[in-house]
Amino acid sequence: MTYAITQTCCSDATCVAVCPVNCIHPTPQERAFGSTEMLYVDPKSCIDCGACADACPVDAIFPVESLPAAQAEYAAINEAYFAGQEPAPVGTGPNFHRWSAPSFERSLPSDFAPIRVAVVGTGPAGMYAVEDLLLHTNAEVTLVDRLPVAGGLVRYGVAPDHPATKKVGDTFARFHDHPRVRMYLGVEIGKDITAQELAAHHDAVVYAVGASTDRRIGIPGEELPGSISATSFVAWYNAHPEVAPDAVDLSSERVVVAGNGNVALDVARILVADPSALAGTDIADHALAALRAAKVREVVLLGRRGPEHAAYSASELLALKHLPGVELVVDDHQPRTGVTIDGATPDEKAGLLRDMTRETVNWSRTPEPGRRIVFRFHSALVQVLGDDAVRAVRVTGGPGELDIPAGTLLRAVGYRGAPVAGLPFDEATGTVPHEGGRVAGMPGTYVVGWIKRGPSGGIGANRACAAETVGTLLDDAVAGALPAPTPAPKAFLRLARSRSRHVVDAKGLAAIDRAEIARGRDGGRPRVKFGSVPELIASAKGGRWRLSS
């Protein structure tokens, strides 16, 4: 029996580090690492020890014989990755595989003094940086977030029907109450405390603020009511406190999604999923109620290019195929779409569409009864039509432009970083200029995650990104290039509490966690999240405290 890696793989390579026979690839030392959609187990080398499954933070690894029906195809997917590859030469030692020579990327002096490091942001990028600092140095960490609850995109970006992916949050949570961590939630840098003040209290500051805004398409009608960014829609169904419960109207029978990346597939899947299946997740109460009352029967995914260039991962597309009661259709309006699909191999993205229904959709008709997702490739959005709200979208494809009636447009064309007060910003890339994570012209200031490299890569990509940034920070520390903080360590606590009336610490965060889990218990749900800042703060205070007006 061998193991296989499945859909929820986060590619953070934790499994690679524990494998005794080096059977998981690509490894961080291989060129392909970071460019493949997931990691793969070589069935010819696996010795069935289960170490990878035990270490996986998102429960993505299973024995092949135990794969559920919806994931049985991953046995072949793992095996196919190694097809045609030459086996690595075997040495004369006792190991099954040749291992690279030991390397020690960091060498800290034995008398390395503790440094105070502030990390701004509690999402995956920030927490991988915190983990690196705590496990490999004696640094003292100040953890700051503008929201009164931790988690970032793990809490507010992962779809509620992907609970295994959310489990990576448990890995990060063990550092929240670490003895060398001080947590200040509900404190916004640039508003409550300036970047300069934060830097003055610490040897170094690492910004892990992500990409919090959405990219614009730049077409007429984009601002009409009913035209919503997928960023906002995802935040809405995840109970983000900055998105109103009534921000989304699902009274239209057809929803158009501009884009075909993983976020586009996420929102399409949530829109057509059976609400009863979502009732056992941590989806926002208001979103669950809205989906139960929704009239949506058809979701149209618009892709400017052909199916061979689709941005979604194969694993997310495969997940759509297992949605009960949902038909998947390819709009056959362009002959080259069918030619590409028929000419692709079964393991290519286009080949995965081969068993889907193909038809030339008549968009003048209302959606048929039932639920379906329509893939329309070689079709770009050129205009949103309507007077007071979205009525239709105009797209390319065929002999001319075409109007597709729809009451809602979700723009899933990517995230974009926002300027950080006090830091330089590159408007073209939506990132902070840096060298190996070091912010240009600002000694002691660093970036990690999407604000560093742009909105690319999933959760696991942040581990290598954080390692680079922390490595740069420590090089600077050893070289004596970090500006020394002037105030005493406890001075930042007094500053934070003087600027923000409702600072949440690790105990308050634990109280929120207990309360949300208790709210979900009666309904058989993992948790019911608080959807507003006042509720979160009141819960952090044990529910016995109310915000003053």
Buried (B, 14 or more C-beta within 10 A) or exposed (E): EBBBBBBBBBBBBBBBEBBEBBBBBBBBEEEEBBEBBBBBBBBEBBEEBBBBBEBBBBBBBBBBEEBEEBBEBBBBBBBEBBEEEEEBEEEEEEEBBEEEEEEEEEEEEEEBEEBBBBBBBBBBBBBBBBBBBBEBBEBBBBBBBBBBBBBBBBBBBBBBBBBBBBBBBEBBBEBBEBEBBBBBBBBBBBEBBBBEBBBBBBBBBBBBBBBBBBBEBEBEBBEBEBBBBBBBBBBBBBBBBBBEBEBBBBEBBBBBBBBBBBBBBBBBBBBBBBBEEBBBBBBBBBBBEBBEEBEBBBBBBBBBEBBBEBBBBBBBBBBBBEBEEBBBBBBBBBEEBBEBBEEBEEBBBBBBBBEBEBEEBEBEEEBEEEBBBBBBBBBBBBBBBBEEBBBBBBBBBEEEEBBBBBBBBBBBBBBBBBBBEBBBBEEEEBBBBBEEBBBEEBEBBBBBBBBBBBBEBBBBBBBBBBBBBBBBBBEBBBEEEBBEBEEEBEEBBEBBEEBBEBBBBBEBBBBBBEBBBEBBEEEEBBBBBBBBBEBBBBBBBEEEEEEEE
